Amino acid sequence: MLTIPMLFLLAISPILATCKTTQKPTVIPGGWVNNNPNDVQILNIAKQSLTLLGKSPNGLKIVNSRSQVVSGIKYDIKLTYAQGGNSVHELVVVSQPWNKQKPLDVISFN
């Protein structure tokens, strides 16, 4: 015989099944993740990359940044800097801190 609590649970289960949750969306492994443009690590990576490209990082401002786990971390950084005028440039770089010969590899800069 069903008890009153069991009958109650059976009665409200369809209602509970239709309730929306407030969970944050899950991150897809290997997918892109948005970064805080004020993150010091992102700023340092952009500065180092501009220096590797022979450009001055003076006036550097990060507009947008995202990262993706690959064999290391791939960064897609949108930035402005004094030498580049008012244009927004896109920097794609892969960071592999364990690689002593090339810990930072600039893939593209537009």
Beta strands, then each sheet from edge to edge (+ up, - down):
strand 1: 33-34
strand 2: 61-69
strand 3: 73-80
strand 4: 89-95
strand 5: 104-109
sheet 1: 1+ 2- 3+ 4- 5+
end
